[in-house]
Amino acid sequence: MQDVASLCPITEANLGDGIFPFEAYVAQSGRFGIGSDSNVLLSSWEELRLLEYGLRLQSQKRCVALRPDHKGPIGAWLYRQSLAGGAPICASSTSRPCPDPDHNPPCGRPSGAGH
């Protein structure tokens, strides 16, 4: 299995750990998953938002997390990549199951609600 970086941007921000070198990591085909273990907020959507916002503040440019060879919405790309990176970890984990995206929908919409 290829290595996967587990990122928890909200916790990293609260602890003052700094910003993960995401742009360089992804440029080298690095895979990642998102964790949400902060005591202030548990949300994979907010973790992804803070990941991109932190990168924007650091680099002073937009869509930093989006690879140059990809086009389209940054949020959708981050979400798909975090699911792909985290899936093998969840499949091998015995500690606790990974969240079902249908039970943690964006914008607080209940499962099955239209977008």
N, CA, C and O atoms as a GROMACS GRO file, in nm:
protein
  460
    1MET      N    1   0.084  -0.118   0.000
    1MET     CA    2   0.000   0.000   0.000
    1MET      C    3   0.089   0.125   0.000
    1MET      O    4   0.188   0.131   0.072
    2GLN      N    5   0.052   0.222  -0.081
    2GLN     CA    6   0.126   0.348  -0.087
    2GLN      C    7   0.101   0.428   0.041
    2GLN      O    8  -0.009   0.423   0.096
    3ASP      N    9   0.201   0.501   0.087
    3ASP     CA   10   0.186   0.585   0.205
    3ASP      C   11   0.078   0.690   0.183
    3ASP      O   12   0.060   0.739   0.072
    4VAL      N   13   0.008   0.722   0.290
    4VAL     CA   14  -0.099   0.821   0.286
    4VAL      C   15  -0.078   0.916   0.403
    4VAL      O   16  -0.063   0.872   0.517
    5ALA      N   17  -0.076   1.045   0.375
    5ALA     CA   18  -0.066   1.145   0.482
    5ALA      C   19  -0.206   1.167   0.538
    5ALA      O   20  -0.300   1.192   0.462
    6SER      N   21  -0.220   1.159   0.669
    6SER     CA   22  -0.347   1.187   0.734
    6SER      C   23  -0.342   1.330   0.786
    6SER      O   24  -0.264   1.362   0.876
    7LEU      N   25  -0.426   1.414   0.729
    7LEU     CA   26  -0.424   1.557   0.762
    7LEU      C   27  -0.543   1.595   0.848
    7LEU      O   28  -0.656   1.553   0.823
    8CYS      N   29  -0.517   1.675   0.950
    8CYS     CA   30  -0.621   1.727   1.039
    8CYS      C   31  -0.597   1.878   1.053
    8CYS      O   32  -0.548   1.922   1.157
    9PRO      N   33  -0.631   1.957   0.950
    9PRO     CA   34  -0.597   2.099   0.950
    9PRO      C   35  -0.652   2.179   1.068
    9PRO      O   36  -0.585   2.271   1.116
   10ILE      N   37  -0.772   2.147   1.117
   10ILE     CA   38  -0.826   2.223   1.229
   10ILE      C   39  -0.743   2.199   1.355
   10ILE      O   40  -0.708   2.294   1.425
   11THR      N   41  -0.713   2.074   1.384
   11THR     CA   42  -0.630   2.042   1.499
   11THR      C   43  -0.491   2.103   1.483
   11THR      O   44  -0.437   2.160   1.577
   12GLU      N   45  -0.433   2.089   1.364
   12GLU     CA   46  -0.300   2.145   1.340
   12GLU      C   47  -0.299   2.296   1.362
   12GLU      O   48  -0.202   2.350   1.414
   13ALA      N   49  -0.407   2.365   1.321
   13ALA     CA   50  -0.416   2.509   1.342
   13ALA      C   51  -0.431   2.542   1.491
   13ALA      O   52  -0.366   2.634   1.541
   14ASN      N   53  -0.516   2.467   1.561
   14ASN     CA   54  -0.537   2.493   1.704
   14ASN      C   55  -0.411   2.469   1.785
   14ASN      O   56  -0.386   2.538   1.885
   15LEU      N   57  -0.331   2.372   1.744
   15LEU     CA   58  -0.208   2.341   1.816
   15LEU      C   59  -0.089   2.427   1.772
   15LEU      O   60   0.017   2.424   1.834
   16GLY      N   61  -0.108   2.503   1.664
   16GLY     CA   62   0.002   2.585   1.612
   16GLY      C   63   0.108   2.502   1.543
   16GLY      O   64   0.225   2.541   1.540
   17ASP      N   65   0.068   2.387   1.488
   17ASP     CA   66   0.165   2.298   1.423
   17ASP      C   67   0.211   2.346   1.286
   17ASP      O   68   0.309   2.293   1.233
   18GLY      N   69   0.145   2.443   1.229
   18GLY     CA   70   0.183   2.491   1.097
   18GLY      C   71   0.100   2.429   0.988
   18GLY      O   72   0.006   2.354   1.014
   19ILE      N   73   0.137   2.460   0.866
   19ILE     CA   74   0.063   2.416   0.748
   19ILE      C   75   0.142   2.308   0.677
   19ILE      O   76   0.260   2.325   0.646
   20PHE      N   77   0.076   2.196   0.650
   20PHE     CA   78   0.138   2.084   0.581
   20PHE      C   79   0.186   2.129   0.442
   20PHE      O   80   0.116   2.204   0.375
   21PRO      N   81   0.305   2.084   0.397
   21PRO     CA   82   0.356   2.123   0.264
   21PRO      C   83   0.279   2.051   0.152
   21PRO      O   84   0.336   1.972   0.077
   22PHE      N   85   0.151   2.080   0.144
   22PHE     CA   86   0.058   2.008   0.059
   22PHE      C   87   0.092   2.019  -0.089
   22PHE      O   88   0.091   1.919  -0.161
   23GLU      N   89   0.121   2.139  -0.135
   23GLU     CA   90   0.147   2.160  -0.278
   23GLU      C   91   0.263   2.073  -0.326
   23GLU      O   92   0.251   2.007  -0.430
   24ALA      N   93   0.373   2.072  -0.254
   24ALA     CA   94   0.489   1.991  -0.292
   24ALA      C   95   0.457   1.842  -0.280
   24ALA      O   96   0.501   1.762  -0.363
   25TYR      N   97   0.381   1.805  -0.178
   25TYR     CA   98   0.346   1.665  -0.155
   25TYR      C   99   0.260   1.610  -0.269
   25TYR      O  100   0.288   1.502  -0.321
   26VAL      N  101   0.158   1.684  -0.308
   26VAL     CA  102   0.068   1.641  -0.415
   26VAL      C  103   0.140   1.642  -0.550
   26VAL      O  104   0.114   1.557  -0.635
   27ALA      N  105   0.231   1.737  -0.570
   27ALA     CA  106   0.308   1.742  -0.695
   27ALA      C  107   0.392   1.616  -0.714
   27ALA      O  108   0.426   1.580  -0.827
   28GLN      N  109   0.424   1.548  -0.603
   28GLN     CA  110   0.500   1.424  -0.610
   28GLN      C  111   0.408   1.302  -0.600
   28GLN      O  112   0.450   1.193  -0.560
   29SER      N  113   0.280   1.321  -0.639
   29SER     CA  114   0.178   1.216  -0.638
   29SER      C  115   0.147   1.163  -0.498
   29SER      O  116   0.108   1.048  -0.482
   30GLY      N  117   0.166   1.248  -0.397
   30GLY     CA  118   0.132   1.210  -0.261
   30GLY      C  119  -0.017   1.193  -0.243
   30GLY      O  120  -0.097   1.270  -0.298
   31ARG      N  121  -0.055   1.092  -0.166
   31ARG     CA  122  -0.197   1.067  -0.136
   31ARG      C  123  -0.225   1.114   0.006
   31ARG      O  124  -0.136   1.115   0.091
   32PHE      N  125  -0.350   1.154   0.031
   32PHE     CA  126  -0.385   1.206   0.162
   32PHE      C  127  -0.527   1.166   0.199
   32PHE      O  128  -0.611   1.139   0.113
   33GLY      N  129  -0.552   1.164   0.327
   33GLY     CA  130  -0.685   1.148   0.382
   33GLY      C  131  -0.706   1.261   0.481
   33GLY      O  132  -0.611   1.327   0.523
   34ILE      N  133  -0.830   1.281   0.519
   34ILE     CA  134  -0.863   1.388   0.613
   34ILE      C  135  -0.915   1.326   0.742
   34ILE      O  136  -0.999   1.237   0.740
   35GLY      N  137  -0.863   1.375   0.852
   35GLY     CA  138  -0.913   1.336   0.982
   35GLY      C  139  -0.980   1.456   1.046
   35GLY      O  140  -0.950   1.570   1.012
   36SER      N  141  -1.070   1.431   1.136
   36SER     CA  142  -1.137   1.539   1.208
   36SER      C  143  -1.141   1.499   1.354
   36SER      O  144  -1.233   1.431   1.398
   37ASP      N  145  -1.040   1.542   1.427
   37ASP     CA  146  -1.029   1.501   1.568
   37ASP      C  147  -1.020   1.619   1.662
   37ASP      O  148  -0.982   1.603   1.779
   38SER      N  149  -1.052   1.736   1.615
   38SER     CA  150  -1.042   1.856   1.698
   38SER      C  151  -1.151   1.856   1.804
   38SER      O  152  -1.260   1.802   1.783
   39ASN      N  153  -1.122   1.918   1.916
   39ASN     CA  154  -1.225   1.928   2.019
   39ASN      C  155  -1.315   2.050   1.995
   39ASN      O  156  -1.407   2.074   2.074
   40VAL      N  157  -1.290   2.127   1.891
   40VAL     CA  158  -1.374   2.243   1.862
   40VAL      C  159  -1.471   2.219   1.748
   40VAL      O  160  -1.574   2.287   1.739
   41LEU      N  161  -1.442   2.123   1.660
   41LEU     CA  162  -1.528   2.097   1.546
   41LEU      C  163  -1.493   1.963   1.483
   41LEU      O  164  -1.375   1.932   1.464
   42LEU      N  165  -1.593   1.883   1.452
   42LEU     CA  166  -1.572   1.755   1.384
   42LEU      C  167  -1.643   1.761   1.250
   42LEU      O  168  -1.764   1.740   1.242
   43SER      N  169  -1.568   1.788   1.144
   43SER     CA  170  -1.629   1.800   1.012
   43SER      C  171  -1.523   1.784   0.904
   43SER      O  172  -1.429   1.863   0.895
   44SER      N  173  -1.538   1.680   0.823
   44SER     CA  174  -1.443   1.662   0.713
   44SER      C  175  -1.452   1.777   0.614
   44SER      O  176  -1.352   1.815   0.553
   45TRP      N  177  -1.572   1.832   0.596
   45TRP     CA  178  -1.589   1.945   0.503
   45TRP      C  179  -1.511   2.066   0.550
   45TRP      O  180  -1.444   2.132   0.470
   46GLU      N  181  -1.519   2.096   0.679
   46GLU     CA  182  -1.446   2.212   0.733
   46GLU      C  183  -1.295   2.186   0.734
   46GLU      O  184  -1.217   2.279   0.715
   47GLU      N  185  -1.255   2.062   0.754
   47GLU     CA  186  -1.113   2.028   0.747
   47GLU      C  187  -1.058   2.059   0.608
   47GLU      O  188  -0.951   2.118   0.595
   48LEU      N  189  -1.132   2.020   0.504
   48LEU     CA  190  -1.089   2.047   0.366
   48LEU      C  191  -1.088   2.197   0.337
   48LEU      O  192  -0.997   2.247   0.270
   49ARG      N  193  -1.189   2.267   0.387
   49ARG     CA  194  -1.194   2.412   0.366
   49ARG      C  195  -1.072   2.480   0.430
   49ARG      O  196  -1.007   2.565   0.369
   50LEU      N  197  -1.041   2.441   0.554
   50LEU     CA  198  -0.927   2.502   0.622
   50LEU      C  199  -0.795   2.464   0.556
   50LEU      O  200  -0.701   2.544   0.554
   51LEU      N  201  -0.786   2.343   0.503
   51LEU     CA  202  -0.666   2.304   0.430
   51LEU      C  203  -0.639   2.401   0.316
   51LEU      O  204  -0.528   2.454   0.304
   52GLU      N  205  -0.739   2.426   0.232
   52GLU     CA  206  -0.722   2.517   0.119
   52GLU      C  207  -0.702   2.661   0.165
   52GLU      O  208  -0.617   2.732   0.111
   53TYR      N  209  -0.778   2.706   0.264
   53TYR     CA  210  -0.763   2.843   0.314
   53TYR      C  211  -0.623   2.868   0.369
   53TYR      O  212  -0.562   2.971   0.342
   54GLY      N  213  -0.573   2.771   0.446
   54GLY     CA  214  -0.439   2.786   0.501
   54GLY      C  215  -0.334   2.797   0.391
   54GLY      O  216  -0.242   2.878   0.399
   55LEU      N  217  -0.350   2.715   0.288
   55LEU     CA  218  -0.256   2.720   0.175
   55LEU      C  219  -0.265   2.854   0.102
   55LEU      O  220  -0.164   2.908   0.058
   56ARG      N  221  -0.388   2.907   0.089
   56ARG     CA  222  -0.406   3.038   0.024
   56ARG      C  223  -0.338   3.149   0.104
   56ARG      O  224  -0.272   3.235   0.047
   57LEU      N  225  -0.356   3.145   0.235
   57LEU     CA  226  -0.294   3.248   0.319
   57LEU      C  227  -0.142   3.240   0.313
   57LEU      O  228  -0.074   3.342   0.308
   58GLN      N  229  -0.091   3.120   0.312
   58GLN     CA  230   0.053   3.100   0.309
   58GLN      C  231   0.114   3.143   0.175
   58GLN      O  232   0.220   3.206   0.173
   59SER      N  233   0.050   3.109   0.065
   59SER     CA  234   0.107   3.133  -0.068
   59SER      C  235   0.056   3.260  -0.134
   59SER      O  236   0.116   3.308  -0.231
   60GLN      N  237  -0.052   3.316  -0.083
   60GLN     CA  238  -0.117   3.434  -0.140
   60GLN      C  239  -0.162   3.410  -0.284
   60GLN      O  240  -0.150   3.499  -0.369
   61LYS      N  241  -0.213   3.290  -0.311
   61LYS     CA  242  -0.273   3.260  -0.440
   61LYS      C  243  -0.388   3.163  -0.420
   61LYS      O  244  -0.399   3.099  -0.315
   62ARG      N  245  -0.474   3.152  -0.520
   62ARG     CA  246  -0.593   3.069  -0.510
   62ARG      C  247  -0.569   2.928  -0.562
   62ARG      O  248  -0.476   2.902  -0.638
   63CYS      N  249  -0.656   2.839  -0.519
   63CYS     CA  250  -0.658   2.699  -0.564
   63CYS      C  251  -0.521   2.633  -0.554
   63CYS      O  252  -0.478   2.564  -0.646
   64VAL      N  253  -0.454   2.654  -0.444
   64VAL     CA  254  -0.321   2.599  -0.424
   64VAL      C  255  -0.323   2.447  -0.420
   64VAL      O  256  -0.233   2.383  -0.474
   65ALA      N  257  -0.425   2.390  -0.359
   65ALA     CA  258  -0.431   2.246  -0.344
   65ALA      C  259  -0.462   2.173  -0.475
   65ALA      O  260  -0.435   2.054  -0.487
   66LEU      N  261  -0.517   2.242  -0.571
   66LEU     CA  262  -0.552   2.179  -0.698
   66LEU      C  263  -0.428   2.161  -0.783
   66LEU      O  264  -0.357   2.258  -0.810
   67ARG      N  265  -0.402   2.038  -0.824
   67ARG     CA  266  -0.285   2.012  -0.909
   67ARG      C  267  -0.297   2.091  -1.038
   67ARG      O  268  -0.407   2.109  -1.090
   68PRO      N  269  -0.186   2.139  -1.092
   68PRO     CA  270  -0.189   2.221  -1.214
   68PRO      C  271  -0.253   2.150  -1.334
   68PRO      O  272  -0.309   2.216  -1.421
   69ASP      N  273  -0.245   2.017  -1.338
   69ASP     CA  274  -0.302   1.944  -1.451
   69ASP      C  275  -0.450   1.912  -1.433
   69ASP      O  276  -0.508   1.842  -1.516
   70HIS      N  277  -0.512   1.962  -1.328
   70HIS     CA  278  -0.654   1.941  -1.304
   70HIS      C  279  -0.728   2.074  -1.313
   70HIS      O  280  -0.676   2.178  -1.274
   71LYS      N  281  -0.847   2.069  -1.364
   71LYS     CA  282  -0.933   2.187  -1.374
   71LYS      C  283  -1.064   2.156  -1.304
   71LYS      O  284  -1.101   2.040  -1.290
   72GLY      N  285  -1.132   2.258  -1.260
   72GLY     CA  286  -1.262   2.240  -1.197
   72GLY      C  287  -1.261   2.287  -1.053
   72GLY      O  288  -1.164   2.346  -1.007
   73PRO      N  289  -1.370   2.260  -0.983
   73PRO     CA  290  -1.385   2.307  -0.845
   73PRO      C  291  -1.283   2.243  -0.750
   73PRO      O  292  -1.265   2.121  -0.750
   74ILE      N  293  -1.218   2.325  -0.672
   74ILE     CA  294  -1.117   2.277  -0.578
   74ILE      C  295  -1.179   2.188  -0.471
   74ILE      O  296  -1.120   2.086  -0.433
   75GLY      N  297  -1.296   2.224  -0.422
   75GLY     CA  298  -1.360   2.145  -0.318
   75GLY      C  299  -1.391   2.003  -0.361
   75GLY      O  300  -1.366   1.908  -0.287
   76ALA      N  301  -1.444   1.989  -0.482
   76ALA     CA  302  -1.476   1.856  -0.534
   76ALA      C  303  -1.350   1.772  -0.550
   76ALA      O  304  -1.350   1.654  -0.519
   77TRP      N  305  -1.243   1.834  -0.600
   77TRP     CA  306  -1.118   1.760  -0.619
   77TRP      C  307  -1.061   1.716  -0.484
   77TRP      O  308  -1.021   1.600  -0.468
   78LEU      N  309  -1.057   1.808  -0.386
   78LEU     CA  310  -1.006   1.773  -0.254
   78LEU      C  311  -1.087   1.660  -0.192
   78LEU      O  312  -1.031   1.567  -0.133
   79TYR      N  313  -1.218   1.668  -0.204
   79TYR     CA  314  -1.305   1.566  -0.147
   79TYR      C  315  -1.279   1.429  -0.209
   79TYR      O  316  -1.261   1.330  -0.138
   80ARG      N  317  -1.276   1.423  -0.342
   80ARG     CA  318  -1.252   1.296  -0.410
   80ARG      C  319  -1.115   1.238  -0.374
   80ARG      O  320  -1.102   1.119  -0.349
   81GLN      N  321  -1.014   1.323  -0.372
   81GLN     CA  322  -0.880   1.276  -0.341
   81GLN      C  323  -0.868   1.230  -0.196
   81GLN      O  324  -0.800   1.131  -0.167
   82SER      N  325  -0.935   1.300  -0.104
   82SER     CA  326  -0.928   1.259   0.037
   82SER      C  327  -1.000   1.126   0.058
   82SER      O  328  -0.957   1.045   0.140
   83LEU      N  329  -1.109   1.103  -0.013
   83LEU     CA  330  -1.178   0.974  -0.004
   83LEU      C  331  -1.091   0.862  -0.060
   83LEU      O  332  -1.080   0.755   0.001
   84ALA      N  333  -1.030   0.887  -0.175
   84ALA     CA  334  -0.944   0.786  -0.238
   84ALA      C  335  -0.823   0.755  -0.149
   84ALA      O  336  -0.783   0.639  -0.137
   85GLY      N  337  -0.765   0.857  -0.089
   85GLY     CA  338  -0.649   0.836  -0.003
   85GLY      C  339  -0.685   0.770   0.129
   85GLY      O  340  -0.609   0.687   0.180
   86GLY      N  341  -0.800   0.806   0.184
   86GLY     CA  342  -0.839   0.753   0.314
   86GLY      C  343  -0.903   0.615   0.309
   86GLY      O  344  -0.903   0.544   0.409
   87ALA      N  345  -0.959   0.578   0.195
   87ALA     CA  346  -1.030   0.450   0.186
   87ALA      C  347  -0.946   0.329   0.225
   87ALA      O  348  -0.993   0.244   0.300
   88PRO      N  349  -0.821   0.318   0.176
   88PRO     CA  350  -0.741   0.201   0.216
   88PRO      C  351  -0.712   0.199   0.366
   88PRO      O  352  -0.702   0.092   0.427
   89ILE      N  353  -0.698   0.316   0.426
   89ILE     CA  354  -0.672   0.323   0.570
   89ILE      C  355  -0.795   0.276   0.646
   89ILE      O  356  -0.785   0.200   0.742
   90CYS      N  357  -0.912   0.322   0.602
   90CYS     CA  358  -1.037   0.282   0.668
   90CYS      C  359  -1.060   0.132   0.654
   90CYS      O  360  -1.106   0.067   0.748
   91ALA      N  361  -1.029   0.078   0.539
   91ALA     CA  362  -1.051  -0.065   0.515
   91ALA      C  363  -0.963  -0.151   0.605
   91ALA      O  364  -1.001  -0.262   0.642
   92SER      N  365  -0.845  -0.099   0.641
   92SER     CA  366  -0.754  -0.178   0.724
   92SER      C  367  -0.763  -0.143   0.872
   92SER      O  368  -0.699  -0.208   0.955
   93SER      N  369  -0.842  -0.042   0.905
   93SER     CA  370  -0.851   0.005   1.043
   93SER      C  371  -0.946  -0.082   1.124
   93SER      O  372  -1.054  -0.118   1.077
   94THR      N  373  -0.906  -0.115   1.245
   94THR     CA  374  -0.994  -0.188   1.335
   94THR      C  375  -1.041  -0.099   1.449
   94THR      O  376  -1.122  -0.141   1.531
   95SER      N  377  -0.990   0.024   1.454
   95SER     CA  378  -1.023   0.109   1.568
   95SER      C  379  -1.163   0.168   1.559
   95SER      O  380  -1.238   0.160   1.656
   96ARG      N  381  -1.200   0.225   1.446
   96ARG     CA  382  -1.333   0.280   1.430
   96ARG      C  383  -1.362   0.300   1.283
   96ARG      O  384  -1.270   0.322   1.204
   97PRO      N  385  -1.487   0.292   1.245
   97PRO     CA  386  -1.519   0.304   1.103
   97PRO      C  387  -1.503   0.446   1.051
   97PRO      O  388  -1.511   0.543   1.126
   98CYS      N  389  -1.482   0.456   0.923
   98CYS     CA  390  -1.474   0.587   0.860
   98CYS      C  391  -1.615   0.641   0.842
   98CYS      O  392  -1.710   0.564   0.826
   99PRO      N  393  -1.630   0.773   0.845
   99PRO     CA  394  -1.763   0.831   0.829
   99PRO      C  395  -1.818   0.810   0.689
   99PRO      O  396  -1.743   0.807   0.591
  100ASP      N  397  -1.946   0.794   0.682
  100ASP     CA  398  -2.016   0.783   0.556
  100ASP      C  399  -2.047   0.924   0.508
  100ASP      O  400  -2.112   0.999   0.581
  101PRO      N  401  -2.002   0.963   0.387
  101PRO     CA  402  -2.026   1.101   0.342
  101PRO      C  403  -2.174   1.137   0.337
  101PRO      O  404  -2.208   1.255   0.344
  102ASP      N  405  -2.263   1.039   0.326
  102ASP     CA  406  -2.406   1.069   0.324
  102ASP      C  407  -2.457   1.112   0.461
  102ASP      O  408  -2.563   1.174   0.472
  103HIS      N  409  -2.382   1.080   0.567
  103HIS     CA  410  -2.423   1.119   0.701
  103HIS      C  411  -2.350   1.243   0.749
  103HIS      O  412  -2.371   1.286   0.863
  104ASN      N  413  -2.267   1.301   0.667
  104ASN     CA  414  -2.196   1.425   0.701
  104ASN      C  415  -2.199   1.513   0.577
  104ASN      O  416  -2.094   1.551   0.524
  105PRO      N  417  -2.321   1.547   0.529
  105PRO     CA  418  -2.332   1.620   0.404
  105PRO      C  419  -2.288   1.765   0.416
  105PRO      O  420  -2.289   1.821   0.526
  106PRO      N  421  -2.250   1.828   0.304
  106PRO     CA  422  -2.210   1.967   0.308
  106PRO      C  423  -2.327   2.056   0.345
  106PRO      O  424  -2.442   2.023   0.316
  107CYS      N  425  -2.299   2.168   0.408
  107CYS     CA  426  -2.397   2.271   0.439
  107CYS      C  427  -2.508   2.220   0.530
  107CYS      O  428  -2.615   2.281   0.536
  108GLY      N  429  -2.486   2.111   0.602
  108GLY     CA  430  -2.584   2.062   0.696
  108GLY      C  431  -2.708   2.001   0.633
  108GLY      O  432  -2.809   1.983   0.702
  109ARG      N  433  -2.703   1.970   0.505
  109ARG     CA  434  -2.820   1.909   0.440
  109ARG      C  435  -2.837   1.766   0.488
  109ARG      O  436  -2.738   1.694   0.503
  110PRO      N  437  -2.960   1.725   0.514
  110PRO     CA  438  -2.980   1.584   0.553
  110PRO      C  439  -2.954   1.492   0.436
  110PRO      O  440  -2.958   1.534   0.320
  111SER      N  441  -2.927   1.366   0.465
  111SER     CA  442  -2.902   1.268   0.360
  111SER      C  443  -3.016   1.266   0.261
  111SER      O  444  -3.133   1.274   0.299
  112GLY      N  445  -2.983   1.256   0.134
  112GLY     CA  446  -3.082   1.249   0.029
  112GLY      C  447  -3.137   1.384  -0.014
  112GLY      O  448  -3.215   1.390  -0.109
  113ALA      N  449  -3.098   1.492   0.052
  113ALA     CA  450  -3.149   1.624   0.014
  113ALA      C  451  -3.086   1.668  -0.116
  113ALA      O  452  -2.971   1.636  -0.143
  114GLY      N  453  -3.158   1.741  -0.194
  114GLY     CA  454  -3.105   1.793  -0.320
  114GLY      C  455  -2.999   1.898  -0.299
  114GLY      O  456  -2.995   1.961  -0.193
  115HIS      N  457  -2.915   1.917  -0.397
  115HIS     CA  458  -2.805   2.014  -0.385
  115HIS      C  459  -2.845   2.145  -0.445
  115HIS      O  460  -2.766   2.240  -0.444
   0.00000   0.00000   0.00000
